Every structure is written in C-alpha cells, then in structure tokens.
Amino acid sequence: MNGIDIIPFLDLATPHIELEQQLTEIFKRALHTASFIGGPIVEQFEQAFAEFCGTKYCVGVGSGTDALRFALMAAGVKSGDIVITVPHTFIATAEAISQAGAEPRFVDIDERTYNMDPAKVREYLENFCTVDDRLGVVIDNKSGKPVTAIVPVHLYGQMADMDPLLEIAEQYKLIVIEDACQAHSAQYFSKKENRWRIAGSMGRAAAFSFYPGKNLGACGEAGAVTTNDEALAQKSRMLRDHGQTQKYHHAVQGYNGRLDAIQAGILQTKLTHLPQWTEMRRSVASRYRELFCAIGGNKVTVPCEPEWTRCVYHLFVVRVKNRNEVIKHLASTGIGTGIHYPIPLHLQHAYTALGYREGDFPIAEKVAAEVLSLPMYPHLRGDQQSRVVSELTNFVSAERQSLMQAKIA
C-alpha cells in the first residue's frame, strides 16, 4: 500500500535473519554427517526440551498432531473410548483424538480465559455419565462408551486451570494429556503444590507443536511429546517409527511420525532464545493493555491473565462486535489480523456425526463470533502497537456512535 506502514499479523522473517548464520551451520552439519532423520541431533534436542519443560522425557515427532495422537495412544486411550476436550481450539485437537480411535466429547469454555472450564467437565461427568463401580470406569450415558481421558488445551499461550482438572481426573480415574501446542514455556501456579509448573509437565503427557508460527517454531513441521512416564515415552518412540523396537522388529502397528534432524537442530538453537522472546512477547502484551486502558471504555475486550498463570502470548486475542467490518478497516490501513477460531468444532461439518447443534456450547459460540487476533511477535514496536490500538478503537467508537444515532433517528 502506497505510503502506509504495513504492520503484518506475524513476522517470521526477522528472528530467522538474526539467526541466519547459526541456522545455516545446522544445515551444513546435517549435510556433512548425512544425519537427516533421528540420530544425535534429534536426541540432543529431546534432552534439552525435556529439561526446559521440567520432564524426564521428550520424544520428537513429525508434528503437533502426531504428538497428541501418539501421547493419547501411548497413555492407553483405545478405540471406542470417549475423550473430553473443548470446541474452541484448532481441529487438530479433535483430529488427534479421532485418529487414536476415540471420540471427542466437548465441554464449554471459561469466558474469561477461553480455556476448558473445570466446572463444565464436572457437570458432564456428574449429569451425563455413570460410574460403573464394578469395572471402575466412567460410562457416557448417551453412547455407552467409557470416558478415559481429558485433553485441556492451553489456548493462545495460556495454561488451563490445571489443579481442579487434575483433581477431577484423579476422582474419576481419567488420563490427562495437555495440548500445549501453543504454550511453550507458559506457567501455572499450582496451589496444591505451592509452586509454579511449566506447560507440558502437569499431565500424564503433553503435546507440543513446532509449526513455524509457534513461539518455538521449526522451519517446517515438527512436534514433541513430553512426559515423566518412561513406558509412555518408549511407546511414543515406537509409534513414531512404524512400531519398531529395533530395525525390522515391529512390536505394534505404528506410523511414520519421526522428527527431521535439521528441524531438531534448528529448534535446539532457537530454544536458547525462547526465554528472551517470551519476555519480549509479554512486554508487547503489557504495552497493548496499557494502550487499551488509557483509552478506557469497554469497546474492546482484552485478554484476561489470571494471577495463577504466566501467559506466553502465542496470540494476543481481543473481542469485538462487527468483527468483519473491523478486519476490513484494519486491512485498509495496512494492519494484519487473524481469527482463531471462527467456527467451533462441534459445528464443523467434519464432526456432524457427533450430533451436536448450535446452542450446545453457548460460550464457545459467542467467543468464536467475536475473537480477533492482533499483530503479536517479539519484535513488534511500540509505535506500531499504538497505531493498531488507535485504528481499532477509533473505528469501533465510530461504529457505535453511528449505531446510536441510527437508533435515535
């Protein structure tokens, strides 16, 4: 656009340009050693990321979807099981459940955090399930299938409220697998343990995505499973490599879900910069809040960060009315935006067979119609943020004023 300073929604170029020499050396190392799949480079990253997440084990895989699917299967989720999750997330969360042979059962979200609402999980288990004391399992009344796991999603870089979820899981003997694909280094203060815990360390296992746009992103597809469970880690390693315990010895039917060595090397290099990038993101988020607060009013709903979380702001998501008009206006001024996610999973055609209808999860549906992701990346400048906030709030105010005048007339 002529004469307009473009503010992209996402800037992937800058950090890669800054690290160009280091990243190029990784590629050269792989060329000279012919280490392309698995091997020492992958093992070194796995060790480094496990230590970063405060877990004993990390298993590098081909994508975040692989990570969640393998974690569920390795934890014992079987074909015909029910797994509880949320409808306000990327479809990969539900896909991984389906691909593990299970069926997703949705519960509504907390309107403040957009994450799984523990009260809704308990409501589902108490009102729509029966505990079979003889078998020691929870049965979904509608389908007659066993409920075996919960997948809380740490959405937009903020951890779900894990203490009550883990308490519910313990009561009903359910497996908890964290979907931490957007939450690298996010933290949660556990009142039960009286300490901060990091994403990926609280459930039986967790799944991470290293898709390029993530806070810790590869230069292609990549993912990882983190866990303290040695057997689960070993099963995940088998699943990612055609079920092999050693070459040509296949203990189970597996998948081709291995991590490329080049991507692992890139991730290990970037991992050393992640704490700094995280603090930069948090500073950007704080500046957004200050700018919106200075303007005042309730025209734009900014993210809620409870005192028990340290969000890493994979996305900075606000809520507005007349979202499409807002997006068009911001685009006309050179400001990029995104929507995460416009259609809840229970209303997606891919999950029609589950029998959900509009109105089943009113909070998720309300939020999905209003969420708007603003530019968010470590190198976003203060003057750029000022323009984003000014353009957004001025347009929303003008629209509201116009609407009020129309009502008066």
C-alpha positions in Angstrom: 0.0 0.0 0.0 1.4 3.3 -1.1 2.7 5.5 1.8 1.3 3.1 4.5 3.5 1.4 7.1 2.4 -2.2 6.8 2.1 -3.9 10.2 1.9 -7.7 9.5 0.0 -10.0 11.7 3.1 -12.2 12.1 6.8 -11.5 11.4 8.6 -14.8 10.8 11.5 -13.3 8.9 13.2 -11.1 11.5 14.2 -13.9 14.0 15.4 -16.1 11.2 17.5 -13.3 9.6 19.1 -12.6 13.0 20.0 -16.3 13.4 20.8 -17.0 9.8 24.4 -17.9 10.4 23.6 -20.4 13.2 20.8 -21.9 11.3 22.9 -22.3 8.1 25.5 -24.1 10.2 22.9 -26.7 11.2 22.1 -27.5 7.6 25.8 -27.8 6.8 26.3 -30.2 9.8 23.5 -32.4 8.5 24.9 -32.4 5.0 28.4 -33.4 6.2 27.2 -36.1 8.6 24.2 -37.3 6.5 22.1 -37.1 9.7 18.7 -36.4 8.3 16.2 -38.5 10.4 16.7 -39.2 14.1 20.2 -39.6 15.4 22.3 -37.5 17.8 20.9 -34.1 16.7 17.4 -35.2 17.5 18.4 -36.8 20.8 20.2 -33.6 21.9 17.1 -31.5 21.2 14.9 -34.0 23.0 17.2 -33.9 26.1 17.3 -30.1 26.0 13.5 -29.7 25.6 12.7 -32.2 28.3 14.9 -30.3 30.7 13.3 -27.0 29.6 9.8 -28.4 30.4 10.9 -30.0 33.6 10.1 -33.5 32.5 12.2 -36.7 32.3 11.5 -37.4 28.7 10.8 -35.8 25.3 10.0 -37.6 22.1 10.5 -35.6 18.9 7.8 -36.3 16.3 6.7 -35.0 12.9 4.0 -32.5 14.1 1.9 -31.4 17.0 -1.0 -33.6 15.7 1.4 -36.6 15.8 2.4 -35.7 19.3 -1.1 -35.6 20.6 -2.2 -38.7 18.8 0.8 -40.7 20.0 0.5 -39.4 23.6 -3.1 -40.5 23.8 -2.4 -43.9 22.3 0.7 -44.5 24.4 -1.2 -43.5 27.5 -3.8 -46.2 26.9 -6.6 -44.4 25.1 -8.3 -47.1 22.9 -10.7 -47.4 20.0 -14.2 -46.7 21.3 -13.2 -44.5 24.2 -14.5 -41.0 25.0 -12.0 -38.2 25.4 -13.2 -34.8 26.9 -11.9 -31.6 25.3 -13.2 -28.2 24.2 -14.8 -27.0 20.9 -12.9 -23.7 20.9 -9.5 -24.9 19.5 -7.9 -25.8 16.2 -9.3 -29.0 14.7 -6.0 -30.9 15.2 -7.0 -31.4 18.9 -10.1 -33.3 18.0 -8.4 -35.0 15.0 -5.8 -36.5 17.2 -8.5 -37.9 19.4 -10.4 -39.4 16.5 -7.2 -40.7 14.9 -6.4 -42.5 18.1 -9.7 -44.3 17.7 -11.6 -42.4 20.4 -14.5 -40.0 20.2 -14.2 -36.4 21.3 -16.8 -35.2 23.8 -16.9 -31.4 24.1 -17.5 -29.2 27.2 -17.8 -25.4 27.2 -15.1 -23.0 28.0 -14.4 -20.3 30.6 -15.4 -17.0 29.0 -12.5 -15.1 30.7 -9.6 -17.4 29.7 -11.2 -19.2 26.7 -9.8 -22.4 28.1 -11.6 -25.6 29.4 -14.0 -24.8 32.3 -13.4 -27.4 35.1 -17.0 -26.8 36.3 -18.3 -27.9 32.9 -16.2 -31.0 33.0 -17.6 -31.9 36.4 -21.1 -31.1 35.2 -20.7 -33.5 32.2 -19.3 -36.3 34.4 -21.9 -35.9 37.1 -25.0 -35.4 34.9 -24.3 -37.2 31.7 -22.2 -40.2 32.8 -22.5 -43.1 35.2 -19.7 -44.6 37.3 -19.5 -48.3 36.9 -18.1 -49.3 40.3 -17.7 -52.9 39.3 -15.4 -52.1 36.4 -14.1 -48.9 37.9 -14.8 -46.8 34.8 -17.0 -43.8 33.8 -19.6 -44.6 31.2 -21.0 -41.9 28.9 -24.8 -42.4 29.2 -25.7 -41.4 25.6 -23.2 -43.7 23.8 -22.4 -46.3 26.5 -18.7 -45.8 25.8 -16.1 -45.5 28.5 -14.7 -42.0 29.3 -11.0 -42.4 29.7 -9.2 -39.1 29.2 -9.3 -35.3 29.3 -7.4 -33.0 26.9 -7.2 -29.5 28.2 -5.9 -27.0 25.6 -3.6 -24.3 26.7 -5.0 -21.9 24.2 -3.3 -18.7 22.9 -0.3 -19.3 25.2 -2.2 -19.5 28.5 -2.4 -22.7 30.6 -5.8 -24.1 31.5 -6.8 -24.2 35.2 -5.0 -27.5 35.9 -5.4 -28.0 39.7 -9.2 -28.6 39.5 -8.9 -30.6 36.3 -6.3 -32.9 37.8 -8.5 -33.3 40.9 -11.4 -34.3 38.7 -9.2 -36.7 36.7 -8.0 -38.3 39.9 -11.5 -38.7 41.3 -12.8 -40.3 38.1 -9.5 -42.2 37.2 -9.1 -40.3 33.9 -5.9 -39.7 32.0 -4.9 -36.0 31.4 -2.9 -35.2 28.2 -2.1 -31.5 27.8 -2.5 -29.9 24.4 0.4 -27.5 24.9 0.9 -26.8 21.2 0.5 -23.0 21.7 2.1 -22.8 25.2 5.8 -23.3 25.0 7.2 -22.1 28.4 3.8 -20.9 29.7 3.4 -21.4 33.5 0.7 -22.2 36.1 0.8 -21.7 39.8 -0.4 -24.9 41.5 -1.9 -24.0 44.8 -2.0 -27.7 45.6 1.8 -27.9 45.2 2.5 -24.3 46.1 4.8 -23.8 43.2 4.9 -22.7 39.5 4.6 -25.5 37.0 5.5 -25.2 33.3 3.3 -26.3 30.4 3.9 -29.9 29.4 4.8 -31.1 32.9 1.4 -31.5 34.7 -0.5 -34.2 32.8 0.4 -37.8 32.1 2.0 -36.4 29.0 1.7 -33.3 26.8 1.8 -32.5 23.1 3.8 -29.6 21.5 3.7 -28.2 18.0 6.7 -26.5 16.4 4.9 -25.3 13.4 6.8 -22.2 12.1 4.4 -19.7 13.5 4.6 -21.1 17.1 6.6 -19.3 19.8 9.2 -22.0 19.3 8.9 -22.8 15.6 10.8 -25.0 13.2 11.4 -24.2 9.6 8.9 -26.8 8.7 6.7 -29.3 10.5 7.8 -30.7 13.9 6.3 -31.7 17.3 7.1 -33.4 20.6 5.7 -35.4 23.4 6.9 -34.6 26.9 6.3 -36.9 29.9 7.7 -38.3 33.2 6.3 -41.7 32.3 9.1 -43.9 30.9 6.8 -46.5 29.4 4.7 -43.8 27.7 7.8 -42.3 26.2 9.0 -45.6 24.9 5.6 -46.4 23.4 5.6 -43.0 21.7 9.0 -43.7 20.2 7.7 -46.9 18.8 4.6 -45.3 17.4 6.5 -42.6 15.6 8.8 -45.2 13.9 6.5 -47.9 12.4 6.1 -49.6 15.8 9.8 -50.7 15.8 11.7 -51.7 18.9 14.8 -52.1 16.7 15.2 -52.2 13.0 12.7 -54.5 11.4 11.3 -55.7 14.7 7.7 -54.3 14.9 6.1 -54.7 18.3 2.9 -52.7 17.3 1.4 -51.2 14.2 2.9 -47.7 14.2 3.2 -44.6 12.0 5.8 -42.6 10.1 6.0 -39.7 12.5 9.7 -39.1 13.0 11.4 -35.7 13.6 13.9 -34.5 11.0 17.4 -33.9 12.3 17.6 -30.5 10.6 14.4 -29.3 12.3 15.7 -30.6 15.6 18.9 -28.7 15.2 17.0 -25.5 14.4 14.8 -26.0 17.4 17.7 -26.5 19.8 19.3 -23.3 18.5 16.1 -21.4 18.9 15.4 -22.9 22.3 18.2 -20.9 23.8 16.5 -17.7 22.6 12.9 -18.7 23.7 13.1 -17.1 27.2 14.1 -13.8 25.8 11.4 -14.0 23.1 8.9 -14.9 25.7 9.7 -11.8 27.8 9.5 -9.7 24.7 6.0 -11.1 23.9 4.9 -10.4 27.5 6.2 -6.9 27.2 4.3 -6.4 23.9 1.1 -7.8 25.7 1.6 -5.4 28.6 2.0 -2.5 26.2 -1.2 -3.4 24.5 -3.0 -3.4 27.8 -1.7 0.0 28.8 -2.7 1.4 25.4 -6.3 0.0 25.7 -6.5 1.0 29.3 -5.5 4.6 28.5 -8.4 4.8 26.0 -10.9 3.4 28.5 -14.4 2.2 27.8 -15.5 -1.4 27.1 -15.5 -1.3 23.3 -12.7 -3.9 23.1 -12.3 -6.9 25.5 -8.6 -7.6 26.1 -7.2 -11.0 27.2 -7.6 -12.0 30.8 -4.5 -13.3 32.5 -5.4 -14.6 36.0 -2.8 -14.3 38.7 -2.2 -18.0 38.6 -0.9 -18.0 35.1 2.1 -16.6 33.2 0.8 -16.4 29.6 3.4 -16.5 26.8 1.0 -14.8 24.3 1.3 -17.0 21.3 -1.6 -14.8 20.2 -3.0 -11.5 21.6 -6.7 -12.1 21.1 -9.3 -9.4 21.8 -13.1 -9.5 21.3 -15.1 -7.0 19.3 -18.5 -6.7 17.8 -18.9 -6.4 14.0 -15.6 -8.3 13.6 -15.7 -8.5 9.8 -16.1 -4.7 9.4 -13.2 -4.2 11.9 -11.0 -6.6 9.9 -11.7 -4.8 6.7 -11.0 -1.4 8.2 -7.7 -2.5 9.7 -6.7 -4.2 6.4 -7.4 -0.9 4.6 -4.9 0.8 6.9 -2.2 -1.8 6.4 -2.7 -3.8 9.7 -2.9 -7.5 9.5 -5.1 -9.6 11.8 -6.3 -13.2 12.2 -9.2 -15.2 13.6 -8.6 -18.1 15.9 -11.1 -19.8 15.6 -14.3 -18.7 13.8 -16.2 -22.0 13.8 -16.4 -24.1 17.0 -15.5 -27.8 16.4 -19.0 -29.0 17.4 -20.4 -27.1 14.4 -17.8 -28.2 11.9 -19.0 -30.5 9.1 -16.2 -33.0 9.9 -17.9 -33.7 13.3 -21.6 -33.7 12.2 -21.8 -37.3 13.2 -21.4 -36.4 16.9 -24.9 -34.9 16.8 -24.1 -31.5 18.3 -26.3 -28.5 17.5 -25.9 -24.7 17.5 -26.5 -23.6 21.1 -25.0 -26.6 22.8 -21.9 -24.6 23.9 -23.1 -21.0 24.1 -19.9 -19.5 25.5 -17.7 -21.1 22.8 -20.1 -20.0 20.1 -20.2 -16.4 21.5 -16.5 -16.1 21.7 -15.9 -17.6 18.3 -18.1 -14.9 16.8 -16.1 -12.1 18.4 -12.4 -13.1 18.7 -9.8 -11.1 16.8 -6.1 -11.8 16.9 -4.0 -8.6 16.7 -0.3 -8.4 15.5 1.8 -10.2 18.1 5.5 -11.1 17.8 8.6 -10.3 19.9 9.9 -7.5 17.6 6.6 -5.6 17.3 7.4 -1.9 18.0 5.6 0.3 20.4 4.7 2.9 17.7 3.2 0.1 15.6 1.1 -1.1 18.6 -0.1 2.5 19.2 -1.4 2.6 15.6 -3.1 -0.8 15.9 -4.9 0.3 19.1 -5.8 3.7 17.7 -7.2 2.4 14.4 -9.1 -0.3 16.2 -10.7 1.8 19.0 -11.4 4.8 16.7 -13.3 2.6 14.2 -15.2 0.7 16.9 -16.2 4.0 18.6 -17.3 5.5 15.3 -19.4 2.4 14.5 -21.0 2.6 18.0 -21.7 6.3 17.6 -23.3 5.7 14.2 -25.4 2.8 15.6 -26.7 5.0 18.5 -27.6 7.9 16.1 -29.5 5.5 13.9 -31.5 4.3 16.9 -32.3 7.8 17.9 -33.4 8.7 14.4 
